[in-house]
Amino acid sequence: GQNIDQPTEMTATEGAIVQINCTYQTSGFNGLFWYQQHAGEAPTFLSYNVLDGLEEKGRFSSFLSRSKGYSYLLLKELQMKDSASYLCAVINTGGFKTIFGAGTRLFVKA
Amino acid sequence: SAVISQKPSRDICQRGTSLTIQCQVDSQVTMMFWYRQQPGQSLTLIATANQGSEATYESGFVIDKFPISRPNLTFSTLTVSNMSPEDSSIYLCSVPGGEGETQYFGPGTRLLVL
């Protein structure tokens, strides 16, 4: 079967660092995405990993281990506006079909 | 990148009625996707709409309930038929980017069925 697991909720403090983990089991793999979604809005793209390793983009970094079926999103210098849901998504081979995890709701407190 | 618009942005409907949601893309795309996001849940793919062929539905979704049209490479509609309160959700259309690129989402249609 196909499955993407990520924690349901996390809470962190403004200015801190938080790591959101994602594990996946899919029938094919052509890359992993992280999206941010604020309440009532459409998801917006954060990062894309297709090779093992760390991709850094400003305050956000994303890591992938294909052999372990594992990724994490690292958010540094947290801001209140980072309070949102973070969706881990895997794109299958040969069809651009994306499978989404249930999302992790991050609450950033002062 | 692609810019996607959806109509209506939101609606409140009575059970038993149907609503057609429109999705317009500013460029020609072969595939368009329709997703549903129920309250507090992640995105679930309803179907893939390909121009010139029947839409491909995911498990749990059927054409009678969610008929889709794809008359050209920039436009698609999704109809939610014979609605019930369980259909209250956000419906999003999206298109794929190129290889290794993100998927682009429309702003969503927020549907409340009473």
Interface residues (C-beta under 8 A of the other chain):
Chain A: G31 F33 G40 E41 A42 P43 T44 F45 Y48 V50 L87 I91 G95 F96 K97 T98 I99 F100 G101 A102 G103
Chain B: M31 F33 Q41 S42 L43 T44 L45 T48 L92 P96 G100 E101 T102 Q103 F105 G106 P107 G108 R110
